[in-house]
Amino acid sequence: MRITGVMIQYYFTCKRELWFFSRGLQFDFENEDMLIGRVIHQESYDREWKEVMLGDVKLDVVVKRGGVEVVEVKKSSKLEKPARWQLKYYLYLLKKAGTDAKGVIAYPEEGRREEVVLSDEDIVVLEEAIKDIERVISLDVPPKAEKKPYCKKCAYRDFCWV
């Protein structure tokens, strides 16, 4: 299975969520947060919108301004660390494909942007994470559920806390 940006984000958020996602379990498409996120995503970069597929990985927005800039649009900064790693993964894939790029996480509802860079140390962390993702998704049963502050808004919450 190809590792996607969403899988990287889930890995740094919740390994159980990653396991469910790897099994093709569809999250709650009617989840209010998911719907709001999709609208924000679509409306935020309407004029500059470019979606780029890099293998099985879809980059939200790629803009040329003196180079390549990958913009990951997020509804809020509540999952800032996982979002940062997702974007670093995209930068990592581009680097492996021979393109150096800048990264930006945009939080349109918060009116802010955060620049993200890929360091040599990040590459080591990502390569270890990729190996561990392969381990997690090969498990016969999901990792044990862990209560986290964002569980109540997670699209997979019913798989853990019914």
N, C-alpha and C positions, 0 to 999 in steps of 0.2 A: 504494500500500500504506500502510495506517495504521501509524504508529510506535507500538509497544507498550513497556511498561516493561521487558520482557525484552530488547528490541532496544537500549534505552538501556544496560541493564546490560552486554550483550555489546559494545556500542560502546566502553565504557570498560574492558572486559576484553581483548577481542581482536576486531579488525575481521574477521578470517577467520571466526571463530565466528559473527559477525553475518551474514556473507554466506551461510554454510551454512544458518543458521536462516531467513533470508529466502527461501530456495529450498524450504522445506518439508522439508528433510532432518531426519528425526526423530532425536533423540538417544537414547542408550542408556537405555531406561526400566528396565532391570534393573540399571543402575549402582547400586552399593551406596550411594554418597553421595546419589544422587537419591532412592532409596527412603527412606533415613533422614531426609532433608530433608522429604519429604512427610509422614512420620509426625509429626515435630516440629511441622510447620506445622499439622496437623490437631488435635493434642493440646494445643497451647499456649494457644489461645484458645477452647476449647470452649464456655465459658459466655457469652462476649461476642461470639461469632462472627457477623460480618456480612460478606458478600461483596458488593461493589458494582461494577456494570459502568458504566464511563464511556465510552460508545462501544464500541470494541473492547478497551479496557483494563480489566483486572480488578484492583481494589484488594483486597489480602489481608484487612484488617480495618479497619472504620471504627467508631469508638466515640464516642458523644456524652457528653462530660463538660465542661460549660461551653463547648462548641464541638465542632468536628469534629476527630478525631484519626485519622490514617491510620497504621496499624502494619504495617510490612513485617517478616515473620518470616524469619530466616535461620538456617541450620544453624550457621554459624561466621562469624567476622569476617575470615576470610582474604581475602575480596574486599570489604573494607569500603568502599573508594572507589567501585567500581561500584554497590554496594548503595545508597550515599548518593545517587548521581546518579539511580538508578532511583526512589527515594522523592521526590527533588526534582522529578522529572518528573511524578509523580502530583500533587504539590502545585501545580505549574505548570498542569496540566490543570484542576484544581479552581479555581484562581485565574481562569483564562480563562473558566470556567463561572460565575464570580461567587461562589465560596465560598473564604474564607480558612480554611486548616486547619493544624493542627500535625502534625508528622511524628515518628515514633519507629521506629527499627530495633530489633527485639528479637532477642536471641541467647539463647534459652532454655537451651541446653546450657551456655552460659558464664555464665548467671545475670546478664546485664546488658542494659541498654537504652541507646540513644543518641538524644537529641533531634536532630532535623534541621529546619533552617529554610531557607526559600527567600529568597535576597536578590535585589536587582536585578541584581547581577553574575552570579548563578547563571542568571537568565533569559537573559542575553546568551549565556552558555556553552551553555545548552540549545538555544537557537535556532540557534546555529552547529553544534552536534552534530546536530541534526535535519537540517539541510541536508547535512552530511557523511554521515549515515546514508543519505540518499536517493542520494547519489553512490556510496557503497560498494555498496548493494544493486542499483544499476543496472549495475555492472561485469559484463562477460561472463565473467570468470574471477575466482576468489577472490583476495584479497590474499595476498601471500607469507606463508608460515608463519614465525612467530617463536617461538623457544624462550622460554617463560616459566616461572616456578617452579611454576605450577599446571597445566601442560600434562598431566602424568601422571594427573591426576584429572579432566581435562576429558572430558565425554561425547562430544565430537567428535574426540578424540585420534587415532582411527584414520584420519580424513580427512587428517591432517597428517603423521603419523609412522609410517606402515605401512612 
